[in-house]
Amino acid sequence: MESKMMTMEQMDQVAGGHQEEIDVLGEAFGIPTDSKTRWGAKKDVEKIAKRLNDEFGITAVMHGGHDTYFGDQEKNYYINKKTGKSMTHLEVMKLVRQKYPRK
């Protein structure tokens, strides 16, 4: 079986993942994600969630890192604070890419 890496464009389309979504959002914001340690990952997740909240009015609950501290089996979810409706990762990325297009 051949193993292939996803392109960043393909990663933008990921829906329902956890660390992959965090990595894509981190890349868009220029925040290098450090998922190797739970404390590094926690700090990165907090920065990304703050940017989503401050810049886009999105409440993000993200589960990243590769240990149970972050609830590795949990899905990330996003809520539009203005409407109160949940959003998919794809919907979030569409908004983010309007402000932060791929270079």
C-alpha positions in Angstrom: 0.0 0.0 0.0 1.3 3.4 -0.9 1.1 6.3 1.6 0.7 9.8 0.2 0.8 13.2 1.9 -2.2 15.5 1.5 -1.6 18.8 -0.1 -2.5 21.9 1.9 -5.3 22.5 -0.5 -6.7 19.1 0.3 -6.2 19.7 4.0 -8.4 22.8 3.7 -11.2 20.4 2.7 -10.9 18.2 5.7 -14.1 18.0 7.7 -14.5 16.4 11.1 -10.8 15.8 11.9 -9.0 17.3 14.8 -5.3 17.7 14.5 -5.5 18.1 10.7 -7.9 20.9 11.1 -5.8 22.6 13.7 -2.7 22.3 11.4 -4.5 23.8 8.4 -5.8 26.7 10.5 -2.4 27.2 12.0 -0.9 27.4 8.6 -3.4 29.9 7.4 -2.7 32.2 10.4 1.0 31.6 10.3 1.0 29.8 13.7 3.3 26.8 13.6 1.5 24.0 15.4 3.6 21.9 17.8 1.6 18.8 18.2 4.6 16.9 19.4 4.0 17.9 23.0 0.6 18.4 24.7 1.6 21.7 26.2 2.9 23.1 22.9 -0.2 21.9 21.2 -2.5 23.3 23.9 -0.8 26.7 23.5 -1.1 26.6 19.7 -4.8 25.6 19.9 -5.5 28.5 22.3 -3.9 31.0 19.8 -5.9 29.6 16.9 -9.2 29.7 18.9 -8.5 33.3 19.9 -7.9 34.4 16.3 -11.1 32.7 15.2 -13.0 34.4 18.0 -11.5 37.8 17.6 -11.3 38.1 13.8 -14.3 36.0 12.7 -16.7 35.8 15.6 -16.3 32.0 15.7 -16.2 30.0 18.9 -14.0 27.0 18.4 -13.7 24.0 20.6 -10.7 22.0 19.2 -9.2 18.7 20.2 -5.7 18.4 19.0 -2.5 16.8 20.0 -1.8 13.2 20.0 -2.7 12.1 23.5 -5.8 11.7 25.6 -5.3 15.1 27.4 -7.1 16.7 24.4 -9.7 14.1 24.0 -8.1 12.7 20.8 -11.3 11.0 19.8 -13.4 14.1 20.0 -14.3 16.2 16.9 -13.6 19.9 16.6 -16.6 22.1 16.4 -17.2 25.7 15.5 -20.1 28.0 16.3 -20.9 31.3 14.6 -21.4 33.6 17.6 -23.7 36.0 15.6 -26.1 33.3 14.4 -25.6 30.7 17.1 -25.3 28.0 14.3 -22.6 25.4 14.1 -20.2 25.5 11.2 -18.2 22.9 9.4 -14.4 23.1 9.0 -14.9 23.9 5.3 -17.2 26.8 6.1 -14.7 28.2 8.6 -11.8 27.8 6.1 -13.8 29.6 3.4 -14.0 32.7 5.7 -10.4 32.4 6.8 -9.2 32.1 3.2 -11.1 35.2 2.2 -8.9 37.2 4.7 -5.8 35.0 4.5 -5.5 33.7 0.9 -3.0 31.0 0.1 0.4 32.6 -0.8 
